[in-house]
Amino acid sequence: MRDESTRDRVARSILTHGPSSAAVLAERLELTPAAVRRHLDHLLDEGLVESREERVYGPRGRGRPAKVFVLTDTGRHAFHQAYDDLAATAMRFIAEAGGEQAVADFARRRVAEVEQRYRELVDAAPESNKAEALAQALTVDGYAASTAKAAHGEQLCQHHCPVAHVAEQFPQLCEAETEVFSRLLGKHVQRLATIAHGDGVCTTHIPGPQPVTAPVSDGESARTAR
């Protein structure tokens, strides 16, 4: 029973924080590396996690990429993923009856309700904390979201997606969600990865403030022109 409880902690840590190496899991959960590897072996055998090379956004350093562990679809279902065959069937009906535009319209209407709920929380946060406020709102809705500093801005990471299976078939759901993030944050954000497309985490890049350029005086302009 104790092993099962610890194994659940390992799996839940991967769900919450996204792709994680054995060393990182050991440090995060205050376990020995050997204990973490033992639990990971069991989770691998049960098909609840899989290992892959760590994805690096930006320049890659020397050496082999680190091996990280991510939850499989089976693993996500173990955490009561809110996916229903009825939802996918309904989406297919919308697509067949109204075409791709009808699916896009439905996706935008769905996330518009979410946008209304999040708007007050994000608007009330200071400019430097708006992404974190959005992450907290997403976490309440089951997306296990967090933020991290990145080159030229921040990354919004959603470690769980309650509608991943439906979004895999209908990417309009992801596109509409990205549009909402842009409106809420007042910036053009860029989706880098999605769970629906097989990535371990839904990752959205949020650009930082634009650098302020000092105005050029008329005299300096004249000298430059010469």
VOKE-165409 format. One record per residue (C-alpha): x, y, z; residue in three letters. Coordinates in nm, 2 decimals. Layout:
<<X,Y,Z>,'ALA'>
...
! end
This chain:
<<0.00,0.00,0.00>,'MET'>
<<0.28,0.24,0.09>,'ARG'>
<<0.45,0.17,-0.25>,'ASP'>
<<0.13,0.23,-0.43>,'GLU'>
<<0.08,0.56,-0.25>,'SER'>
<<0.44,0.67,-0.34>,'THR'>
<<0.39,0.56,-0.69>,'ARG'>
<<0.08,0.77,-0.71>,'ASP'>
<<0.28,1.07,-0.59>,'ARG'>
<<0.54,1.01,-0.86>,'VAL'>
<<0.27,0.99,-1.13>,'ALA'>
<<0.09,1.30,-0.99>,'ARG'>
<<0.41,1.50,-0.99>,'SER'>
<<0.46,1.43,-1.36>,'ILE'>
<<0.10,1.53,-1.42>,'LEU'>
<<0.14,1.86,-1.23>,'THR'>
<<0.48,1.96,-1.34>,'HIS'>
<<0.50,1.80,-1.69>,'GLY'>
<<0.79,1.59,-1.83>,'PRO'>
<<1.03,1.52,-1.55>,'SER'>
<<1.36,1.33,-1.52>,'SER'>
<<1.42,1.08,-1.25>,'ALA'>
<<1.67,1.31,-1.08>,'ALA'>
<<1.42,1.60,-1.07>,'VAL'>
<<1.14,1.37,-0.94>,'LEU'>
<<1.37,1.25,-0.66>,'ALA'>
<<1.45,1.60,-0.55>,'GLU'>
<<1.10,1.72,-0.58>,'ARG'>
<<0.95,1.44,-0.38>,'LEU'>
<<1.24,1.40,-0.14>,'GLU'>
<<1.30,1.04,-0.24>,'LEU'>
<<1.62,0.86,-0.33>,'THR'>
<<1.69,0.83,-0.70>,'PRO'>
<<1.68,0.45,-0.67>,'ALA'>
<<1.33,0.46,-0.52>,'ALA'>
<<1.21,0.69,-0.80>,'VAL'>
<<1.35,0.46,-1.07>,'ARG'>
<<1.18,0.16,-0.91>,'ARG'>
<<0.85,0.34,-0.92>,'HIS'>
<<0.91,0.46,-1.27>,'LEU'>
<<0.98,0.10,-1.38>,'ASP'>
<<0.65,-0.01,-1.24>,'HIS'>
<<0.46,0.28,-1.41>,'LEU'>
<<0.64,0.20,-1.74>,'LEU'>
<<0.54,-0.17,-1.71>,'ASP'>
<<0.18,-0.07,-1.65>,'GLU'>
<<0.18,0.17,-1.95>,'GLY'>
<<0.10,0.47,-1.73>,'LEU'>
<<0.42,0.66,-1.83>,'VAL'>
<<0.66,0.66,-2.12>,'GLU'>
<<1.01,0.79,-2.15>,'SER'>
<<1.14,1.03,-2.42>,'ARG'>
<<1.42,1.27,-2.49>,'GLU'>
<<1.37,1.61,-2.33>,'GLU'>
<<1.26,1.87,-2.57>,'ARG'>
<<1.47,2.18,-2.57>,'VAL'>
<<1.34,2.51,-2.70>,'TYR'>
<<1.63,2.72,-2.81>,'GLY'>
<<2.00,2.64,-2.84>,'PRO'>
<<2.09,2.29,-2.71>,'ARG'>
<<2.40,2.24,-2.49>,'GLY'>
<<2.65,1.97,-2.53>,'ARG'>
<<2.59,1.61,-2.44>,'GLY'>
<<2.30,1.37,-2.48>,'ARG'>
<<1.95,1.51,-2.42>,'PRO'>
<<1.81,1.41,-2.07>,'ALA'>
<<1.55,1.13,-2.05>,'LYS'>
<<1.22,1.25,-1.91>,'VAL'>
<<0.90,1.07,-1.82>,'PHE'>
<<0.55,1.17,-1.93>,'VAL'>
<<0.21,1.03,-1.87>,'LEU'>
<<0.05,0.82,-2.14>,'THR'>
<<-0.32,0.85,-2.23>,'ASP'>
<<-0.38,0.56,-2.00>,'THR'>
<<-0.20,0.75,-1.72>,'GLY'>
<<-0.41,1.06,-1.78>,'ARG'>
<<-0.73,0.85,-1.77>,'HIS'>
<<-0.61,0.73,-1.43>,'ALA'>
<<-0.65,1.09,-1.30>,'PHE'>
<<-1.01,1.10,-1.41>,'HIS'>
<<-0.96,1.28,-1.74>,'GLN'>
<<-1.29,1.46,-1.82>,'ALA'>
<<-1.33,1.31,-2.17>,'TYR'>
<<-1.64,1.15,-2.30>,'ASP'>
<<-1.71,0.98,-2.63>,'ASP'>
<<-2.03,1.18,-2.64>,'LEU'>
<<-1.83,1.50,-2.67>,'ALA'>
<<-1.63,1.37,-2.97>,'ALA'>
<<-1.95,1.24,-3.13>,'THR'>
<<-2.12,1.58,-3.09>,'ALA'>
<<-1.82,1.76,-3.24>,'MET'>
<<-1.82,1.53,-3.54>,'ARG'>
<<-2.20,1.60,-3.59>,'PHE'>
<<-2.13,1.97,-3.58>,'ILE'>
<<-1.85,1.93,-3.84>,'ALA'>
<<-2.07,1.72,-4.07>,'GLU'>
<<-2.37,1.95,-4.04>,'ALA'>
<<-2.20,2.28,-4.06>,'GLY'>
<<-1.85,2.23,-4.18>,'GLY'>
<<-1.52,2.34,-4.03>,'GLU'>
<<-1.65,2.70,-3.97>,'GLN'>
<<-1.93,2.56,-3.75>,'ALA'>
<<-1.67,2.38,-3.54>,'VAL'>
<<-1.46,2.70,-3.51>,'ALA'>
<<-1.76,2.90,-3.41>,'ASP'>
<<-1.85,2.64,-3.14>,'PHE'>
<<-1.49,2.64,-3.01>,'ALA'>
<<-1.50,3.02,-2.98>,'ARG'>
<<-1.83,3.02,-2.81>,'ARG'>
<<-1.71,2.77,-2.56>,'ARG'>
<<-1.39,2.96,-2.47>,'VAL'>
<<-1.58,3.29,-2.46>,'ALA'>
<<-1.75,3.17,-2.14>,'GLU'>
<<-1.41,3.09,-2.00>,'VAL'>
<<-1.28,3.43,-2.10>,'GLU'>
<<-1.56,3.60,-1.91>,'GLN'>
<<-1.47,3.41,-1.59>,'ARG'>
<<-1.10,3.48,-1.62>,'TYR'>
<<-1.12,3.84,-1.73>,'ARG'>
<<-1.17,3.99,-1.38>,'GLU'>
<<-0.89,3.79,-1.23>,'LEU'>
<<-0.64,3.87,-1.50>,'VAL'>
<<-0.73,4.24,-1.52>,'ASP'>
<<-0.70,4.28,-1.14>,'ALA'>
<<-0.34,4.15,-1.15>,'ALA'>
<<-0.03,4.37,-1.20>,'PRO'>
<<0.11,4.36,-1.55>,'GLU'>
<<0.40,4.15,-1.43>,'SER'>
<<0.17,3.89,-1.27>,'ASN'>
<<-0.10,3.86,-1.54>,'LYS'>
<<0.03,3.53,-1.68>,'ALA'>
<<0.05,3.39,-1.33>,'GLU'>
<<-0.31,3.49,-1.26>,'ALA'>
<<-0.41,3.32,-1.58>,'LEU'>
<<-0.22,3.01,-1.48>,'ALA'>
<<-0.40,3.00,-1.14>,'GLN'>
<<-0.74,3.03,-1.31>,'ALA'>
<<-0.66,2.75,-1.54>,'LEU'>
<<-0.54,2.53,-1.26>,'THR'>
<<-0.88,2.57,-1.08>,'VAL'>
<<-1.04,2.44,-1.40>,'ASP'>
<<-0.82,2.13,-1.40>,'GLY'>
<<-0.53,2.23,-1.63>,'TYR'>
<<-0.25,2.21,-1.37>,'ALA'>
<<-0.10,2.53,-1.52>,'ALA'>
<<0.22,2.71,-1.42>,'SER'>
<<0.45,2.98,-1.56>,'THR'>
<<0.82,2.99,-1.62>,'ALA'>
<<1.07,3.25,-1.73>,'LYS'>
<<1.19,3.21,-2.09>,'ALA'>
<<1.40,3.39,-2.34>,'ALA'>
<<1.22,3.72,-2.44>,'HIS'>
<<0.92,3.66,-2.21>,'GLY'>
<<0.74,3.38,-2.02>,'GLU'>
<<0.60,3.04,-2.09>,'GLN'>
<<0.25,2.93,-1.98>,'LEU'>
<<0.25,2.56,-1.93>,'CYS'>
<<-0.06,2.35,-1.90>,'GLN'>
<<0.04,2.01,-1.76>,'HIS'>
<<-0.30,1.85,-1.80>,'HIS'>
<<-0.58,1.90,-2.06>,'CYS'>
<<-0.93,1.77,-1.97>,'PRO'>
<<-1.03,1.78,-2.34>,'VAL'>
<<-0.71,1.64,-2.50>,'ALA'>
<<-0.87,1.36,-2.69>,'HIS'>
<<-1.14,1.58,-2.84>,'VAL'>
<<-0.88,1.85,-2.92>,'ALA'>
<<-0.67,1.59,-3.10>,'GLU'>
<<-0.95,1.55,-3.35>,'GLN'>
<<-1.05,1.91,-3.35>,'PHE'>
<<-0.76,2.15,-3.32>,'PRO'>
<<-1.00,2.44,-3.34>,'GLN'>
<<-1.04,2.40,-2.96>,'LEU'>
<<-0.67,2.48,-2.91>,'CYS'>
<<-0.67,2.76,-3.16>,'GLU'>
<<-0.97,2.93,-2.99>,'ALA'>
<<-0.80,2.89,-2.65>,'GLU'>
<<-0.49,3.06,-2.78>,'THR'>
<<-0.69,3.35,-2.91>,'GLU'>
<<-0.84,3.39,-2.56>,'VAL'>
<<-0.50,3.40,-2.40>,'PHE'>
<<-0.39,3.67,-2.64>,'SER'>
<<-0.70,3.88,-2.56>,'ARG'>
<<-0.67,3.83,-2.18>,'LEU'>
<<-0.30,3.92,-2.17>,'LEU'>
<<-0.32,4.19,-2.44>,'GLY'>
<<-0.03,4.03,-2.63>,'LYS'>
<<0.02,3.81,-2.94>,'HIS'>
<<0.10,3.48,-2.78>,'VAL'>
<<0.23,3.17,-2.96>,'GLN'>
<<0.15,2.81,-2.89>,'ARG'>
<<0.46,2.60,-2.90>,'LEU'>
<<0.33,2.26,-2.81>,'ALA'>
<<0.01,2.08,-2.71>,'THR'>
<<-0.08,1.77,-2.53>,'ILE'>
<<-0.34,1.70,-2.81>,'ALA'>
<<-0.05,1.67,-3.06>,'HIS'>
<<0.15,1.44,-2.85>,'GLY'>
<<0.36,1.68,-2.65>,'ASP'>
<<0.39,1.63,-2.27>,'GLY'>
<<0.28,1.98,-2.19>,'VAL'>
<<0.07,2.25,-2.36>,'CYS'>
<<0.32,2.54,-2.39>,'THR'>
<<0.24,2.89,-2.49>,'THR'>
<<0.50,3.16,-2.53>,'HIS'>
<<0.41,3.51,-2.39>,'ILE'>
<<0.64,3.79,-2.52>,'PRO'>
<<0.79,4.02,-2.26>,'GLY'>
<<0.78,4.40,-2.27>,'PRO'>
<<0.93,4.56,-2.58>,'GLN'>
<<1.26,4.73,-2.52>,'PRO'>
<<1.23,5.11,-2.51>,'VAL'>
<<1.44,5.28,-2.78>,'THR'>
<<1.57,5.62,-2.70>,'ALA'>
<<1.45,5.89,-2.95>,'PRO'>
<<1.71,6.02,-3.20>,'VAL'>
<<1.76,6.39,-3.20>,'SER'>
<<1.75,6.59,-3.52>,'ASP'>
<<2.12,6.67,-3.49>,'GLY'>
<<2.21,6.30,-3.45>,'GLU'>
<<1.99,6.21,-3.75>,'SER'>
<<2.17,6.47,-3.96>,'ALA'>
<<2.51,6.33,-3.86>,'ARG'>
<<2.39,5.97,-3.94>,'THR'>
<<2.26,6.09,-4.28>,'ALA'>
<<2.61,6.22,-4.37>,'ARG'>
! end
